[in-house]
Amino acid sequence: MKRVVVTGIGALTPIGNDIQTFWDSLTNGRSGAGRITKFDPSAFRTQIACELKGFDPSLFLDRAELKRTDPFTQYALAAAKEAIEDSGLDFGSMNPYDTGVIWGSGQGGMLTFEEQVREYADNDYKPRFSPFFIPKLIANMASGMISIKYGLMGINYTTVTACSSANTAIMDAFNYIRWGKAKVIVTGGSEAPITEASVGGFSSMKAMTTRNDDPQAACRPFDTGRDGFLMGEGAGALILEEYEHAIARNATIYAEVGGAAMTADAYHMTSTHPEGEGAGTAMRFALEDANLNPEDVDYLNAHATSTAVGDISEIKAITKLFKDKSKNLHISATKSITGHLMGAAGAIEAITSVLAIKHSVVPPTINLTDLDPEIPADINIVRQEALEKNIDVTMSNTFGFGGHNGIIVFKKLK
């Protein structure tokens, strides 16, 4: 099978609207959290989130595109633009069928749905729906609009596996390229979930933090004081490319995609398996796919959303897999800084894993001051400040409602 490498990256996040700003904020532990500004959150249990700051979609889209797209698609187009430019690819010189788009989103056009239903109700339930309602709403429109924007006529679809959506997209892109079905695939994920219905729905599940008086300390993975996840928004894009194609055009290569795997918990609609069975098996399968052993992994970006059950089940999976082979392994939970970008989480955390290799830096887990006693004290969780170390192999974990487990392994190109 073909080798697959990462040749471009783009990020639109609560801590930075481009890669450089994102990475600087991440490694310095600058939280993206604050009070919700997109609507009045006063009546909600959770009134805080990690919103984008200063993002102007008109810098990336023309007037017609703005009218026809939901924010989750706008975010996708912005991140894809940076990644494509970063890659140096000239699509005009390529066969358009050699390049595809595989994107991930858990919710799609949630804001569009809410606005249209509200307008329907305000109009005494007389139908007056926008002709763009459905195109703006459906989750596959992000991949469709990226392909239309750049004339990419290869494989094109969107994956929906809740908070594992972006990792599912990335591993599918990896597979299609290594099977020889594409030369290049634009992949990643986007989400625009900070809406009244979305925040209200997750709040009713008691899944989100209610630490409203201290937003920047609200997301506390692995900490005894954690009380739920903190919602985020944005997008991450990666350009995956066949190794020989990248070498032939003298492309800059960030890292190689080593392996990937998915499993299902087959346990519960919204809760992870308490012993981390599916998660641990997916991690093992991903390493086997990469022809690597647990002791080869230098850095693991944990899914760790700051929920009581989820954090512990992931740690159980990690300790079972790595056992006494984890002395070189360092772990961090970067959602403590970015918030949880839902279907886009895997994309920005994959980018984090790639940049960790490039810069030899493990980003920190902030707000971890009192380690949960169920977590072994000898686990190397990087806290408060970034750690400099040589990193050859990284693992990025994602888990989604429905029991979806998606793991990707990246490695330094050798």
C-alpha positions as CSV (number, residue, x, y, z in Angstrom):
1,M,0.0,0.0,0.0
2,K,1.0,3.6,-0.5
3,R,2.5,5.7,2.2
4,V,0.5,8.8,3.3
5,V,1.8,12.1,4.6
6,V,0.5,15.4,5.9
7,T,1.5,18.3,3.7
8,G,-0.8,21.1,4.8
9,I,-2.7,22.2,7.8
10,G,-5.3,24.9,8.7
11,A,-7.0,25.8,11.9
12,L,-9.9,28.0,12.9
13,T,-10.3,27.7,16.7
14,P,-11.4,29.5,19.9
15,I,-7.7,30.2,20.6
16,G,-6.6,31.3,17.2
17,N,-7.9,31.8,13.6
18,D,-4.8,30.4,12.0
19,I,-2.2,27.7,12.7
20,Q,0.5,30.0,14.1
21,T,-1.8,31.7,16.6
22,F,-3.5,28.4,17.5
23,W,-0.2,26.7,18.3
24,D,1.2,29.7,20.2
25,S,-2.0,29.8,22.4
26,L,-2.1,26.1,22.9
27,T,1.5,25.7,24.0
28,N,1.2,28.6,26.3
29,G,-2.0,27.3,27.8
30,R,-4.2,30.3,27.0
31,S,-7.8,29.3,27.4
32,G,-10.5,30.2,24.8
33,A,-13.3,30.1,27.3
34,G,-15.7,32.9,28.1
35,R,-19.4,33.8,28.5
36,I,-21.5,33.0,25.5
37,T,-22.1,36.0,23.3
38,K,-24.0,34.4,20.4
39,F,-27.2,34.6,22.3
40,D,-28.3,35.6,25.8
41,P,-27.4,32.5,28.0
42,S,-28.9,33.8,31.2
43,A,-31.7,31.2,31.4
44,F,-29.3,28.3,30.7
45,R,-27.6,26.0,33.2
46,T,-24.4,26.4,31.2
47,Q,-23.6,30.0,30.1
48,I,-20.1,29.7,28.9
49,A,-18.3,28.2,25.9
50,C,-15.2,28.5,23.8
51,E,-16.3,30.8,20.9
52,L,-14.3,32.0,17.9
53,K,-13.0,35.5,18.2
54,G,-12.8,38.0,15.5
55,F,-13.7,35.6,12.7
56,D,-15.0,37.4,9.6
57,P,-16.4,34.9,7.1
58,S,-16.5,37.6,4.4
59,L,-12.7,37.4,4.2
60,F,-13.1,33.8,2.9
61,L,-16.4,33.8,1.1
62,D,-18.2,36.1,-1.4
63,R,-21.7,37.4,-0.8
64,A,-23.4,34.5,-2.6
65,E,-21.5,31.9,-0.6
66,L,-22.3,33.6,2.7
67,K,-26.0,33.5,1.8
68,R,-25.9,29.9,1.0
69,T,-23.8,28.5,3.8
70,D,-24.3,27.7,7.5
71,P,-21.4,28.7,9.8
72,F,-20.1,25.2,10.0
73,T,-19.5,25.2,6.3
74,Q,-18.0,28.7,6.5
75,Y,-15.6,27.4,9.1
76,A,-14.7,24.5,6.9
77,L,-13.9,26.7,4.0
78,A,-11.7,29.0,6.1
79,A,-9.6,26.2,7.5
80,A,-9.4,24.4,4.2
81,K,-8.1,27.6,2.5
82,E,-5.2,27.8,5.0
83,A,-4.4,24.2,4.6
84,I,-4.4,24.2,0.8
85,E,-2.3,27.3,0.7
86,D,0.1,25.8,3.2
87,S,0.5,22.7,1.1
88,G,1.6,24.6,-2.0
89,L,-0.6,22.4,-4.2
90,D,-1.5,23.6,-7.6
91,F,-4.8,21.9,-8.4
92,G,-4.9,23.5,-11.8
93,S,-2.0,21.3,-12.8
94,M,-3.5,18.1,-11.5
95,N,-6.2,15.7,-12.7
96,P,-9.3,16.9,-10.7
97,Y,-10.3,13.3,-10.1
98,D,-7.1,12.7,-8.2
99,T,-8.1,15.0,-5.3
100,G,-11.0,14.4,-3.0
101,V,-12.6,15.9,0.1
102,I,-13.6,13.8,3.1
103,W,-14.9,15.9,5.9
104,G,-16.4,15.4,9.4
105,S,-19.2,17.1,11.3
106,G,-21.4,15.8,14.1
107,Q,-24.3,18.3,13.9
108,G,-24.1,20.1,10.6
109,G,-26.2,23.3,10.2
110,M,-27.7,23.5,13.6
111,L,-28.0,27.3,13.5
112,T,-29.8,27.2,10.2
113,F,-32.2,24.6,11.5
114,E,-33.0,26.7,14.5
115,E,-33.5,29.9,12.6
116,Q,-35.8,28.4,10.0
117,V,-38.0,26.6,12.6
118,R,-38.2,29.8,14.7
119,E,-39.2,31.8,11.6
120,Y,-41.9,29.2,10.8
121,A,-43.3,29.5,14.3
122,D,-43.1,33.3,14.3
123,N,-45.1,33.3,11.1
124,D,-48.0,31.5,12.7
125,Y,-46.8,28.2,11.3
126,K,-47.3,29.3,7.7
127,P,-44.7,27.8,5.5
128,R,-42.1,30.3,4.4
129,F,-38.9,28.4,4.3
130,S,-35.7,29.6,2.6
131,P,-34.7,27.7,-0.6
132,F,-31.3,27.4,1.0
133,F,-32.7,25.7,4.2
134,I,-31.8,22.2,3.3
135,P,-28.6,22.8,1.5
136,K,-27.3,24.9,4.4
137,L,-28.4,22.3,6.9
138,I,-27.1,19.0,5.6
139,A,-23.8,17.9,7.0
140,N,-22.3,16.9,3.7
141,M,-22.4,20.5,2.4
142,A,-19.0,21.3,3.9
143,S,-17.2,18.7,1.8
144,G,-19.4,19.7,-1.2
145,M,-18.6,23.4,-0.9
146,I,-14.8,22.7,-0.6
147,S,-14.9,20.6,-3.7
148,I,-16.9,23.3,-5.6
149,K,-14.6,26.1,-4.4
150,Y,-11.5,24.3,-5.7
151,G,-12.8,22.1,-8.5
152,L,-11.9,18.9,-6.8
153,M,-13.8,16.0,-8.5
154,G,-12.5,13.0,-6.6
155,I,-13.9,11.1,-3.6
156,N,-16.3,13.4,-1.7
157,Y,-18.4,12.8,1.4
158,T,-18.9,13.7,5.0
159,T,-18.6,11.4,8.0
160,V,-20.9,11.7,11.0
161,T,-19.8,9.8,14.1
162,A,-20.5,12.4,16.7
163,C,-17.3,13.6,18.4
164,S,-15.3,11.1,16.5
165,S,-16.4,12.5,13.1
166,A,-13.2,14.3,12.1
167,N,-11.0,11.3,13.0
168,T,-13.3,9.1,11.0
169,A,-12.8,11.4,8.0
170,I,-9.1,11.6,8.4
171,M,-8.7,7.8,8.6
172,D,-11.0,7.3,5.6
173,A,-8.8,9.8,3.7
174,F,-5.7,7.9,4.8
175,N,-7.2,4.6,3.6
176,Y,-8.3,5.9,0.2
177,I,-4.9,7.3,-0.5
178,R,-2.9,4.2,0.6
179,W,-5.3,2.0,-1.4
180,G,-4.3,4.1,-4.5
181,K,-7.8,5.6,-5.0
182,A,-6.6,9.2,-4.7
183,K,-3.4,11.3,-4.7
184,V,-4.6,14.1,-2.4
185,I,-7.5,14.4,0.0
186,V,-8.6,17.5,1.9
187,T,-9.8,16.3,5.2
188,G,-10.7,17.4,8.7
189,G,-13.9,18.6,10.4
190,S,-16.0,21.6,11.4
191,E,-18.7,22.4,13.9
192,A,-20.8,25.4,14.8
193,P,-22.7,24.1,17.8
194,I,-23.0,27.1,20.1
195,T,-26.7,27.7,19.6
196,E,-29.6,27.8,22.0
197,A,-31.0,24.4,21.2
198,S,-27.6,22.7,21.2
199,V,-26.4,24.2,24.5
200,G,-29.9,23.6,25.9
201,G,-29.9,20.0,24.8
202,F,-26.5,19.1,26.2
203,S,-27.3,21.1,29.4
204,S,-30.4,19.0,29.9
205,M,-28.2,15.9,29.8
206,K,-26.1,17.4,32.5
207,A,-23.1,16.8,30.3
208,M,-21.6,20.3,30.4
209,T,-19.9,22.3,33.0
210,T,-21.8,24.8,35.0
211,R,-18.8,26.6,36.4
212,N,-20.2,29.9,34.9
213,D,-18.3,32.2,37.3
214,D,-14.9,31.0,36.2
215,P,-15.0,30.1,32.4
216,Q,-11.2,29.7,31.9
217,A,-11.0,27.2,34.8
218,A,-14.2,25.3,33.8
219,C,-12.8,22.5,31.7
220,R,-10.7,20.3,34.0
221,P,-9.8,17.0,32.5
222,F,-8.7,14.3,35.0
223,D,-9.3,16.7,37.9
224,T,-11.4,15.8,40.9
225,G,-13.4,19.0,40.4
226,R,-14.4,18.4,36.8
227,D,-18.2,18.7,36.2
228,G,-18.6,18.3,32.5
229,F,-17.3,19.4,29.1
230,L,-17.1,22.9,27.7
231,M,-18.4,23.4,24.2
232,G,-16.2,24.9,21.5
233,E,-16.6,25.7,17.8
234,G,-14.4,26.0,14.7
235,A,-12.6,23.8,12.2
236,G,-9.4,22.0,11.4
237,A,-8.1,20.9,8.0
238,L,-5.3,18.6,6.9
239,I,-4.0,17.9,3.4
240,L,-3.2,14.2,3.2
241,E,-1.1,13.2,0.2
242,E,0.5,10.1,-1.3
243,Y,4.1,10.2,-0.2
244,E,5.6,9.8,-3.7
245,H,3.4,12.5,-5.1
246,A,4.5,14.8,-2.3
247,I,8.2,14.0,-2.8
248,A,7.9,14.5,-6.6
249,R,6.7,18.1,-6.1
250,N,9.2,18.7,-3.2
251,A,6.4,19.4,-0.7
252,T,7.0,20.2,2.9
253,I,6.0,17.2,5.0
254,Y,4.8,17.6,8.5
255,A,4.5,13.9,9.4
256,E,3.4,10.5,8.1
257,V,0.1,8.9,9.0
258,G,1.2,5.7,10.5
259,G,-2.1,3.9,11.2
260,A,-5.7,4.2,12.3
261,A,-8.6,2.2,13.6
262,M,-12.2,2.3,14.7
263,T,-14.3,0.2,17.1
264,A,-17.7,0.4,18.7
265,D,-18.4,0.2,22.4
266,A,-21.8,-1.4,21.7
267,Y,-22.7,-0.3,25.2
268,H,-24.7,2.9,25.6
269,M,-26.1,5.8,23.6
270,T,-24.1,8.5,25.3
271,S,-21.7,6.9,27.9
272,T,-18.4,5.3,27.2
273,H,-17.7,1.8,28.3
274,P,-16.7,2.1,32.0
275,E,-13.7,-0.1,31.5
276,G,-12.7,1.5,28.2
277,E,-13.0,-1.8,26.3
278,G,-13.7,-0.5,22.8
279,A,-11.3,2.5,23.2
280,G,-8.4,0.3,24.3
281,T,-9.0,-2.1,21.5
282,A,-9.1,0.7,18.9
283,M,-5.8,2.0,20.3
284,R,-4.2,-1.4,20.0
285,F,-5.6,-1.9,16.5
286,A,-4.2,1.5,15.4
287,L,-0.8,0.6,16.6
288,E,-0.9,-2.7,14.9
289,D,-1.9,-1.0,11.7
290,A,1.1,1.3,12.1
291,N,3.4,-1.7,12.8
292,L,4.3,-0.1,16.1
293,N,4.3,-1.1,19.8
294,P,2.9,0.7,22.8
295,E,6.4,1.7,23.9
296,D,7.0,3.5,20.6
297,V,4.3,6.2,21.4
298,D,5.8,9.4,22.8
299,Y,2.7,11.6,23.1
300,L,-1.0,10.8,23.4
301,N,-3.5,13.5,22.9
302,A,-6.4,12.3,25.0
303,H,-10.1,12.7,24.2
304,A,-10.6,13.7,27.8
305,T,-13.6,16.0,27.8
306,S,-13.7,16.6,31.5
307,T,-16.7,14.3,32.3
308,A,-16.7,12.0,35.3
309,V,-17.1,8.7,33.5
310,G,-15.3,9.5,30.2
311,D,-12.0,10.6,31.6
312,I,-11.7,7.6,33.8
313,S,-12.7,5.0,31.2
314,E,-10.1,6.5,28.8
315,I,-7.4,6.3,31.5
316,K,-8.3,2.7,32.1
317,A,-7.9,1.9,28.4
318,I,-4.5,3.6,28.3
319,T,-3.1,1.9,31.4
320,K,-4.3,-1.5,30.2
321,L,-2.7,-1.1,26.8
322,F,0.6,0.6,27.9
323,K,1.0,-1.1,31.3
324,D,4.7,-0.8,32.3
325,K,5.6,0.3,28.7
326,S,4.3,3.9,29.3
327,K,7.4,5.5,31.0
328,N,8.2,7.4,27.8
329,L,4.6,8.3,27.2
330,H,3.3,11.8,27.9
331,I,-0.4,12.6,27.8
332,S,-2.2,15.9,27.6
333,A,-5.9,16.9,27.3
334,T,-5.9,20.0,25.1
335,K,-9.7,20.4,25.4
336,S,-8.9,22.1,28.7
337,I,-7.7,25.0,26.5
338,T,-9.7,24.8,23.3
339,G,-13.0,23.5,24.7
340,H,-14.7,20.5,23.0
341,L,-15.2,21.2,19.2
342,M,-17.4,18.2,18.9
343,G,-17.2,16.8,15.4
344,A,-14.2,19.1,14.7
345,A,-12.3,18.0,17.8
346,G,-10.4,15.2,16.1
347,A,-9.2,17.6,13.4
348,I,-7.6,20.2,15.6
349,E,-6.2,17.4,17.9
350,A,-4.7,15.6,14.9
351,I,-3.1,18.9,13.9
352,T,-1.9,19.2,17.5
353,S,-0.4,15.7,17.2
354,V,1.4,16.6,14.0
355,L,2.7,19.9,15.3
356,A,4.0,18.1,18.5
357,I,6.2,16.0,16.2
358,K,7.3,19.0,14.2
359,H,8.2,21.2,17.2
360,S,9.1,18.5,19.7
361,V,6.6,20.0,22.2
362,V,3.8,18.4,24.2
363,P,1.1,21.0,24.9
364,P,-0.2,21.2,28.5
365,T,-3.3,20.2,30.3
366,I,-4.4,23.3,32.2
367,N,-6.7,23.4,35.2
368,L,-5.5,20.0,36.5
369,T,-4.6,20.8,40.1
370,D,-6.1,17.8,42.0
371,L,-5.6,14.5,40.1
372,D,-8.6,12.2,40.4
373,P,-7.6,9.4,42.9
374,E,-8.8,6.8,40.4
375,I,-6.0,7.8,38.1
376,P,-2.6,6.2,38.8
377,A,-0.3,8.9,40.1
378,D,2.6,7.7,37.9
379,I,0.9,8.5,34.6
380,N,2.8,11.3,32.9
381,I,0.0,13.9,32.3
382,V,1.6,17.1,31.2
383,R,0.1,19.8,33.4
384,Q,0.0,23.7,33.3
385,E,3.1,24.1,31.1
386,A,4.2,22.6,27.8
387,L,7.0,20.0,27.8
388,E,9.9,19.9,25.4
389,K,10.9,16.4,24.3
390,N,11.8,14.5,21.1
391,I,8.6,13.1,19.6
392,D,8.6,10.4,16.9
393,V,5.1,8.9,17.4
394,T,1.8,10.4,18.5
395,M,-1.6,9.0,19.1
396,S,-4.8,11.0,18.9
397,N,-8.0,9.6,20.5
398,T,-11.6,10.5,19.8
399,F,-14.8,8.9,21.1
400,G,-18.4,9.8,20.2
401,F,-22.0,9.3,21.3
402,G,-23.2,6.0,20.0
403,G,-20.0,4.3,21.1
404,H,-17.8,5.4,18.2
405,N,-14.0,5.1,18.9
406,G,-11.6,6.6,16.4
407,I,-7.8,6.5,16.8
408,I,-5.1,7.9,14.6
409,V,-1.3,7.4,14.9
410,F,1.2,9.9,13.3
411,K,4.9,9.4,13.1
412,K,7.9,11.4,12.2
413,L,8.9,10.9,8.5
414,K,12.0,8.8,8.2
